[in-house]
Amino acid sequence: MKFVHLHVHSNYSLLQGAFTVEELVGAAARMGM
């Protein structure tokens, strides 16, 4: 995949996200994004 548009909320998004940036990057890498 050459381009993947992501819209996510991390633990830096006040009261909206539960994942850390590291977890999100790891998940995207495992999915080949």
PQR file of N, CA, C, O and H, with PARSE charges and radii, in Angstrom:
ATOM      1  N   MET A   1       0.842  -1.162   0.000 -0.4000 1.5000
ATOM      2  CA  MET A   1       0.000   0.000   0.000 -0.0000 2.0000
ATOM      3  C   MET A   1       0.896   1.236   0.000  0.5500 1.7000
ATOM      4  O   MET A   1       1.783   1.358   0.845 -0.5500 1.4000
ATOM      5  N   LYS A   2       0.673   2.145  -0.932 -0.4000 1.5000
ATOM      6  CA  LYS A   2       1.520   3.328  -1.025 -0.0000 2.0000
ATOM      7  C   LYS A   2       1.052   4.452  -0.116  0.5500 1.7000
ATOM      8  O   LYS A   2       1.868   5.258   0.332 -0.5500 1.4000
ATOM      9  H   LYS A   2      -0.048   2.047  -1.619  0.4000 1.0000
ATOM     10  N   PHE A   3      -0.232   4.522   0.166 -0.4000 1.5000
ATOM     11  CA  PHE A   3      -0.759   5.604   0.991 -0.0000 2.0000
ATOM     12  C   PHE A   3      -1.871   5.059   1.872  0.5500 1.7000
ATOM     13  O   PHE A   3      -2.770   4.364   1.399 -0.5500 1.4000
ATOM     14  H   PHE A   3      -0.894   3.868  -0.198  0.4000 1.0000
ATOM     15  N   VAL A   4      -1.803   5.375   3.128 -0.4000 1.5000
ATOM     16  CA  VAL A   4      -2.859   4.993   4.066 -0.0000 2.0000
ATOM     17  C   VAL A   4      -3.230   6.230   4.862  0.5500 1.7000
ATOM     18  O   VAL A   4      -2.379   6.810   5.538 -0.5500 1.4000
ATOM     19  H   VAL A   4      -1.073   5.940   3.512  0.4000 1.0000
ATOM     20  N   HIS A   5      -4.476   6.639   4.792 -0.4000 1.5000
ATOM     21  CA  HIS A   5      -4.938   7.794   5.556 -0.0000 2.0000
ATOM     22  C   HIS A   5      -5.439   7.288   6.907  0.5500 1.7000
ATOM     23  O   HIS A   5      -6.382   6.499   6.973 -0.5500 1.4000
ATOM     24  H   HIS A   5      -5.166   6.168   4.243  0.4000 1.0000
ATOM     25  N   LEU A   6      -4.814   7.739   7.960 -0.4000 1.5000
ATOM     26  CA  LEU A   6      -5.182   7.296   9.301 -0.0000 2.0000
ATOM     27  C   LEU A   6      -5.773   8.447  10.102  0.5500 1.7000
ATOM     28  O   LEU A   6      -5.268   9.569  10.059 -0.5500 1.4000
ATOM     29  H   LEU A   6      -4.048   8.380   7.906  0.4000 1.0000
ATOM     30  N   HIS A   7      -6.823   8.168  10.815 -0.4000 1.5000
ATOM     31  CA  HIS A   7      -7.385   9.119  11.771 -0.0000 2.0000
ATOM     32  C   HIS A   7      -7.567   8.338  13.064  0.5500 1.7000
ATOM     33  O   HIS A   7      -8.447   7.483  13.167 -0.5500 1.4000
ATOM     34  H   HIS A   7      -7.234   7.257  10.849  0.4000 1.0000
ATOM     35  N   VAL A   8      -6.737   8.636  14.036 -0.4000 1.5000
ATOM     36  CA  VAL A   8      -6.782   7.892  15.287 -0.0000 2.0000
ATOM     37  C   VAL A   8      -6.720   8.843  16.468  0.5500 1.7000
ATOM     38  O   VAL A   8      -6.324  10.002  16.341 -0.5500 1.4000
ATOM     39  H   VAL A   8      -6.022   9.331  13.952  0.4000 1.0000
ATOM     40  N   HIS A   9      -7.118   8.329  17.609 -0.4000 1.5000
ATOM     41  CA  HIS A   9      -6.992   9.055  18.863 -0.0000 2.0000
ATOM     42  C   HIS A   9      -6.038   8.279  19.747  0.5500 1.7000
ATOM     43  O   HIS A   9      -6.229   7.086  19.978 -0.5500 1.4000
ATOM     44  H   HIS A   9      -7.440   7.388  17.713  0.4000 1.0000
ATOM     45  N   SER A  10      -5.014   8.950  20.241 -0.4000 1.5000
ATOM     46  CA  SER A  10      -4.031   8.302  21.112 -0.0000 2.0000
ATOM     47  C   SER A  10      -4.265   8.737  22.550  0.5500 1.7000
ATOM     48  O   SER A  10      -5.232   9.437  22.853 -0.5500 1.4000
ATOM     49  H   SER A  10      -4.859   9.920  20.053  0.4000 1.0000
ATOM     50  N   ASN A  11      -3.365   8.313  23.431 -0.4000 1.5000
ATOM     51  CA  ASN A  11      -3.483   8.721  24.823 -0.0000 2.0000
ATOM     52  C   ASN A  11      -3.204  10.216  24.985  0.5500 1.7000
ATOM     53  O   ASN A  11      -3.405  10.764  26.069 -0.5500 1.4000
ATOM     54  H   ASN A  11      -2.580   7.745  23.185  0.4000 1.0000
ATOM     55  N   TYR A  12      -2.748  10.879  23.930 -0.4000 1.5000
ATOM     56  CA  TYR A  12      -2.563  12.330  23.969 -0.0000 2.0000
ATOM     57  C   TYR A  12      -3.859  13.069  23.637  0.5500 1.7000
ATOM     58  O   TYR A  12      -3.933  14.284  23.823 -0.5500 1.4000
ATOM     59  H   TYR A  12      -2.585  10.434  23.049  0.4000 1.0000
ATOM     60  N   SER A  13      -4.876  12.364  23.151 -0.4000 1.5000
ATOM     61  CA  SER A  13      -6.176  12.963  22.856 -0.0000 2.0000
ATOM     62  C   SER A  13      -7.000  12.914  24.136  0.5500 1.7000
ATOM     63  O   SER A  13      -7.492  11.855  24.526 -0.5500 1.4000
ATOM     64  H   SER A  13      -4.815  11.377  23.000  0.4000 1.0000
ATOM     65  N   LEU A  14      -7.143  14.029  24.767 -0.4000 1.5000
ATOM     66  CA  LEU A  14      -7.765  14.105  26.088 -0.0000 2.0000
ATOM     67  C   LEU A  14      -9.124  13.402  26.129  0.5500 1.7000
ATOM     68  O   LEU A  14     -10.048  13.781  25.408 -0.5500 1.4000
ATOM     69  H   LEU A  14      -6.743  14.889  24.451  0.4000 1.0000
ATOM     70  N   LEU A  15      -9.236  12.396  26.962 -0.4000 1.5000
ATOM     71  CA  LEU A  15     -10.463  11.636  27.212 -0.0000 2.0000
ATOM     72  C   LEU A  15     -11.012  10.900  25.987  0.5500 1.7000
ATOM     73  O   LEU A  15     -12.171  10.485  25.997 -0.5500 1.4000
ATOM     74  H   LEU A  15      -8.486  12.088  27.547  0.4000 1.0000
ATOM     75  N   GLN A  16     -10.207  10.729  24.933 -0.4000 1.5000
ATOM     76  CA  GLN A  16     -10.731  10.082  23.734 -0.0000 2.0000
ATOM     77  C   GLN A  16      -9.941   8.863  23.293  0.5500 1.7000
ATOM     78  O   GLN A  16     -10.482   8.016  22.582 -0.5500 1.4000
ATOM     79  H   GLN A  16      -9.266  11.066  24.925  0.4000 1.0000
ATOM     80  N   GLY A  17      -8.692   8.744  23.685 -0.4000 1.5000
ATOM     81  CA  GLY A  17      -7.883   7.636  23.189 -0.0000 2.0000
ATOM     82  C   GLY A  17      -7.305   6.805  24.309  0.5500 1.7000
ATOM     83  O   GLY A  17      -7.032   7.314  25.396 -0.5500 1.4000
ATOM     84  H   GLY A  17      -8.253   9.432  24.263  0.4000 1.0000
ATOM     85  N   ALA A  18      -7.119   5.520  24.042 -0.4000 1.5000
ATOM     86  CA  ALA A  18      -6.583   4.617  25.059 -0.0000 2.0000
ATOM     87  C   ALA A  18      -5.223   4.056  24.679  0.5500 1.7000
ATOM     88  O   ALA A  18      -4.542   3.477  25.525 -0.5500 1.4000
ATOM     89  H   ALA A  18      -7.341   5.107  23.158  0.4000 1.0000
ATOM     90  N   PHE A  19      -4.810   4.214  23.421 -0.4000 1.5000
ATOM     91  CA  PHE A  19      -3.571   3.606  22.950 -0.0000 2.0000
ATOM     92  C   PHE A  19      -2.435   4.612  22.958  0.5500 1.7000
ATOM     93  O   PHE A  19      -2.646   5.809  22.762 -0.5500 1.4000
ATOM     94  H   PHE A  19      -5.363   4.685  22.734  0.4000 1.0000
ATOM     95  N   THR A  20      -1.222   4.108  23.187 -0.4000 1.5000
ATOM     96  CA  THR A  20      -0.053   4.975  23.076 -0.0000 2.0000
ATOM     97  C   THR A  20       0.343   5.070  21.609  0.5500 1.7000
ATOM     98  O   THR A  20      -0.051   4.237  20.793 -0.5500 1.4000
ATOM     99  H   THR A  20      -1.051   3.136  23.346  0.4000 1.0000
ATOM    100  N   VAL A  21       1.117   6.082  21.287 -0.4000 1.5000
ATOM    101  CA  VAL A  21       1.587   6.250  19.917 -0.0000 2.0000
ATOM    102  C   VAL A  21       2.397   5.030  19.495  0.5500 1.7000
ATOM    103  O   VAL A  21       2.289   4.573  18.357 -0.5500 1.4000
ATOM    104  H   VAL A  21       1.437   6.759  21.950  0.4000 1.0000
ATOM    105  N   GLU A  22       3.202   4.506  20.401 -0.4000 1.5000
ATOM    106  CA  GLU A  22       4.009   3.322  20.091 -0.0000 2.0000
ATOM    107  C   GLU A  22       3.136   2.126  19.735  0.5500 1.7000
ATOM    108  O   GLU A  22       3.450   1.389  18.801 -0.5500 1.4000
ATOM    109  H   GLU A  22       3.290   4.877  21.326  0.4000 1.0000
ATOM    110  N   GLU A  23       2.040   1.925  20.470 -0.4000 1.5000
ATOM    111  CA  GLU A  23       1.122   0.818  20.173 -0.0000 2.0000
ATOM    112  C   GLU A  23       0.460   1.002  18.806  0.5500 1.7000
ATOM    113  O   GLU A  23       0.302   0.042  18.052 -0.5500 1.4000
ATOM    114  H   GLU A  23       1.785   2.524  21.229  0.4000 1.0000
ATOM    115  N   LEU A  24       0.079   2.234  18.495 -0.4000 1.5000
ATOM    116  CA  LEU A  24      -0.558   2.502  17.210 -0.0000 2.0000
ATOM    117  C   LEU A  24       0.399   2.271  16.051  0.5500 1.7000
ATOM    118  O   LEU A  24       0.015   1.697  15.033 -0.5500 1.4000
ATOM    119  H   LEU A  24       0.208   3.014  19.108  0.4000 1.0000
ATOM    120  N   VAL A  25       1.646   2.716  16.198 -0.4000 1.5000
ATOM    121  CA  VAL A  25       2.643   2.518  15.144 -0.0000 2.0000
ATOM    122  C   VAL A  25       2.933   1.032  14.966  0.5500 1.7000
ATOM    123  O   VAL A  25       3.060   0.554  13.839 -0.5500 1.4000
ATOM    124  H   VAL A  25       1.958   3.183  17.026  0.4000 1.0000
ATOM    125  N   GLY A  26       3.038   0.306  16.066 -0.4000 1.5000
ATOM    126  CA  GLY A  26       3.279  -1.133  15.988 -0.0000 2.0000
ATOM    127  C   GLY A  26       2.141  -1.862  15.292  0.5500 1.7000
ATOM    128  O   GLY A  26       2.379  -2.750  14.473 -0.5500 1.4000
ATOM    129  H   GLY A  26       2.936   0.694  16.982  0.4000 1.0000
ATOM    130  N   ALA A  27       0.906  -1.492  15.614 -0.4000 1.5000
ATOM    131  CA  ALA A  27      -0.253  -2.125  14.984 -0.0000 2.0000
ATOM    132  C   ALA A  27      -0.282  -1.825  13.486  0.5500 1.7000
ATOM    133  O   ALA A  27      -0.561  -2.713  12.680 -0.5500 1.4000
ATOM    134  H   ALA A  27       0.713  -0.771  16.279  0.4000 1.0000
ATOM    135  N   ALA A  28       0.003  -0.585  13.113 -0.4000 1.5000
ATOM    136  CA  ALA A  28       0.023  -0.227  11.692 -0.0000 2.0000
ATOM    137  C   ALA A  28       1.116  -0.998  10.957  0.5500 1.7000
ATOM    138  O   ALA A  28       0.902  -1.451   9.833 -0.5500 1.4000
ATOM    139  H   ALA A  28       0.229   0.136  13.768  0.4000 1.0000
ATOM    140  N   ALA A  29       2.271  -1.150  11.575 -0.4000 1.5000
ATOM    141  CA  ALA A  29       3.370  -1.893  10.945 -0.0000 2.0000
ATOM    142  C   ALA A  29       3.006  -3.363  10.765  0.5500 1.7000
ATOM    143  O   ALA A  29       3.317  -3.952   9.729 -0.5500 1.4000
ATOM    144  H   ALA A  29       2.444  -0.782  12.488  0.4000 1.0000
ATOM    145  N   ARG A  30       2.355  -3.959  11.755 -0.4000 1.5000
ATOM    146  CA  ARG A  30       1.948  -5.366  11.646 -0.0000 2.0000
ATOM    147  C   ARG A  30       0.929  -5.572  10.535  0.5500 1.7000
ATOM    148  O   ARG A  30       0.887  -6.639   9.923 -0.5500 1.4000
ATOM    149  H   ARG A  30       2.102  -3.481  12.596  0.4000 1.0000
ATOM    150  N   MET A  31       0.104  -4.556  10.269 -0.4000 1.5000
ATOM    151  CA  MET A  31      -0.906  -4.652   9.214 -0.0000 2.0000
ATOM    152  C   MET A  31      -0.366  -4.235   7.855  0.5500 1.7000
ATOM    153  O   MET A  31      -1.096  -4.238   6.863 -0.5500 1.4000
ATOM    154  H   MET A  31       0.138  -3.689  10.766  0.4000 1.0000
ATOM    155  N   GLY A  32       0.916  -3.874   7.808 -0.4000 1.5000
ATOM    156  CA  GLY A  32       1.521  -3.488   6.538 -0.0000 2.0000
ATOM    157  C   GLY A  32       1.133  -2.109   6.056  0.5500 1.7000
ATOM    158  O   GLY A  32       1.139  -1.846   4.853 -0.5500 1.4000
ATOM    159  H   GLY A  32       1.509  -3.871   8.613  0.4000 1.0000
ATOM    160  N   MET A  33       0.799  -1.232   6.973 -0.4000 1.5000
ATOM    161  CA  MET A  33       0.398   0.133   6.589 -0.0000 2.0000
ATOM    162  C   MET A  33       1.583   1.062   6.588  0.5500 1.7000
ATOM    163  O   MET A  33       1.438   2.247   6.291 -0.5500 1.4000
ATOM    164  H   MET A  33       0.795  -1.446   7.950  0.4000 1.0000
TER
END
